[in-house]
Amino acid sequence: FLAGISMIFLPCTFPLVFIIVPLALSRKAGKGLAMALLFGAGLTLTFTLYGLALGWLGGFIALYKVISIMLVLGGVAALFFGISELGLIHFILPFRKTILPESLQGKNDYIRSFFLGFFLGNAGVGCPNPAFYVLFGYVATLGEPTVGAALGALHGIGRLAPLLFLVVLAMLGVNAMTKLGMYQVKVKRWVAWALVALGAFIL
C-alpha cells in the first residue's frame, strides 16, 4: 500500500494528478467523485491481474531459485532509470500517445474513466520505483497467485489514495495542483538520486 502511495511522486505517475482532478471537477460533484473511484478501480484491477499472473508464473517456473538474478535485474533497472531522470542518459519510455483505444473513446464517462485507469495502470508498470520492483519481485519469487493478487490490489489502492485525496480537496475548493507543480522538479531530482542510491545498494 505504501509502495503505491509513493508512486505519486514519480514523473511517470505525477501527471495523473493533472488528468483525474480536472476530469472529476468538470462534472457534478457526485458524478466527478464516482468517475475518480472508477478510475481507481481500473487502476487497481490492472495491478491485481499483474500480481495474479506473476504469482502464478513464479510458482510455475520456480522463480525463487533465481532470486539473486531478479535482484540484479531490479538493481540495474532502478540505477538505469535514476541516471535517466538525472539527464545523464537519454531514454524515453515507449508509451502510446493515445491511452484509450478508439473503440472506447465514444463510450460514456463512467466506462471511459474505468478504462482510462486500467490503461494508465499498464503505462505505469514500468515506473522507476524500487519499492515496486521489490514488491512484484517478492510476488514472483513467492509463487502464490492469491497472495500476488491481494498485494497487487493493495498496491493499486495505494496509487489511488493520493489522487482521490486531491480530488476531494479540489471539490472542497482547495486546489493543491499549483503547489504540487511548483515542487515537481525538486521531487523529480530527489527521486532520481534515491533511485541511483537504492539501485547501487540492491546490486
Long-range contacts (C-beta under 8 A, 24 or more apart in sequence): 1-154, 1-155, 1-157, 1-158, 1-161, 2-131, 2-158, 3-129, 3-131, 3-132, 3-134, 3-135, 3-155, 3-158, 4-47, 4-154, 4-155, 4-156, 4-157, 4-158, 4-159, 4-160, 4-161, 5-158, 5-159, 5-161, 5-162, 6-129, 6-131, 6-158, 7-124, 7-127, 7-129, 7-132, 7-158, 7-159, 8-159, 8-162, 8-163, 9-187, 9-191, 10-127, 10-128, 10-129, 10-191, 11-85, 11-184, 11-188, 11-191, 12-93, 12-123, 12-124, 12-126, 12-127, 12-128, 13-124, 13-127, 13-159, 14-180, 14-184, 14-187, 16-120, 16-163, 17-163, 17-166, 17-177, 17-180, 18-177, 18-181, 19-116, 19-120, 20-163, 20-167, 21-163, 21-166, 21-167, 21-170, 21-177, 23-113, 24-167, 24-170, 24-171, 25-167, 25-170, 25-171, 27-109, 29-171, 31-109, 32-167, 32-171, 33-167, 33-168, 33-171, 34-110, 35-109, 35-110, 35-113, 36-113, 36-163, 36-164, 36-167, 37-164, 38-110, 38-113, 38-114, 38-117, 39-113, 39-114, 39-116, 39-117, 39-160, 39-163, 40-117, 40-156, 40-157, 40-159, 40-160, 40-163, 40-164, 41-114, 41-117, 42-113, 42-114, 42-115, 42-116, 42-117, 42-118, 42-119, 42-120, 42-121, 43-117, 43-118, 43-120, 43-121, 43-156, 43-159, 43-160, 44-117, 44-121, 44-153, 44-156, 44-157, 44-159, 44-160, 45-117, 45-118, 45-121, 45-156, 46-117, 46-118, 46-121, 46-122, 46-125, 46-156, 47-121, 47-152, 47-153, 47-155, 47-156, 47-159, 48-149, 48-152, 48-153, 48-156, 49-149, 49-152, 50-125, 50-136, 50-152, 51-136, 51-139, 51-147, 51-148, 51-149, 51-150, 51-151, 51-152, 51-153, 51-155, 52-145, 52-146, 52-148, 52-149, 52-152, 53-145, 53-148, 54-136, 54-139, 54-140, 54-148, 54-152, 55-139, 55-140, 55-142, 55-143, 55-144, 55-145, 55-146, 55-147, 55-148, 55-149, 56-143, 56-145, 56-148, 57-140, 58-139, 58-140, 58-141, 58-142, 58-143, 58-144, 58-148, 59-143, 59-144, 59-145, 60-143, 62-143, 63-140, 63-141, 63-143, 64-141, 64-142, 64-143, 67-137, 67-141, 70-137, 70-140, 70-141, 71-137, 71-202, 72-202, 72-203, 74-130, 74-133, 74-134, 74-137, 74-202, 75-199, 75-200, 75-201, 75-202, 75-203, 76-199, 76-203, 77-128, 77-133, 77-199, 78-128, 78-130, 78-133, 78-195, 78-196, 78-198, 78-199, 78-202, 79-195, 79-196, 79-199, 79-200, 79-203, 80-199, 81-128, 81-195, 81-199, 82-128, 82-192, 82-193, 82-194, 82-195, 82-196, 82-197, 82-198, 82-199, 83-192, 83-196, 84-128, 85-128, 85-188, 85-189, 85-191, 85-192, 85-195, 86-189, 86-192, 86-193, 86-196, 93-126, 95-123, 96-123, 99-123, 121-156, 121-159, 124-159, 128-191, 128-195, 129-195, 130-194, 130-195, 130-198, 130-199, 130-202
